[in-house]
């Protein structure tokens, strides 16, 4: 049970670190165009498929 003295603060720290990273990505506008990504995958304009033959 003494290990909980170390594990609980460590898990809270890592959870806070993950939350801070998520908030940072929101502030840096990483999720601005999810609709564009959905349509871009259907487009043939940027086709990276290997050549057929």
C-alpha positions in Angstrom: 0.0 0.0 0.0 2.9 2.3 0.4 3.4 2.3 -3.3 0.2 4.3 -3.7 2.0 7.2 -2.1 4.1 7.4 -5.3 1.6 6.1 -7.9 -1.3 8.5 -7.2 0.8 11.7 -7.5 2.6 10.3 -10.6 -0.7 9.4 -12.3 -2.2 12.8 -11.4 0.9 14.5 -12.9 0.8 12.5 -16.1 -2.9 13.1 -16.4 -2.4 16.9 -16.0 0.5 16.7 -18.5 -1.8 15.0 -21.0 -4.5 17.6 -20.4 -2.0 20.5 -20.8 -0.8 19.0 -24.1 -4.4 18.7 -25.4 -5.2 22.3 -24.4 -2.0 23.4 -26.2 -3.1 21.7 -29.4 -6.5 23.4 -29.1 -4.9 26.8 -28.7 -2.6 26.1 -31.7 -5.6 25.4 -33.9 -4.6 21.8 -34.6 -8.3 20.7 -35.0 -9.6 23.6 -37.2 -10.5 21.7 -40.4 -11.9 18.2 -39.7 -14.4 18.6 -42.5 -11.7 19.3 -45.0 -9.8 16.2 -44.0 -13.0 14.1 -44.5 -13.4 15.4 -48.1 -9.7 15.3 -48.9 -9.5 11.6 -48.5 -12.1 11.2 -51.2 -10.3 13.4 -53.7 -8.2 12.0 -56.6 -6.2 15.2 -56.8 -3.5 14.0 -54.5 -3.4 10.3 -55.2 -0.3 8.6 -53.6 -1.3 5.2 -54.8 1.4 3.2 -56.5 1.2 3.0 -60.3 -0.8 0.2 -61.7 0.9 -2.3 -64.0 
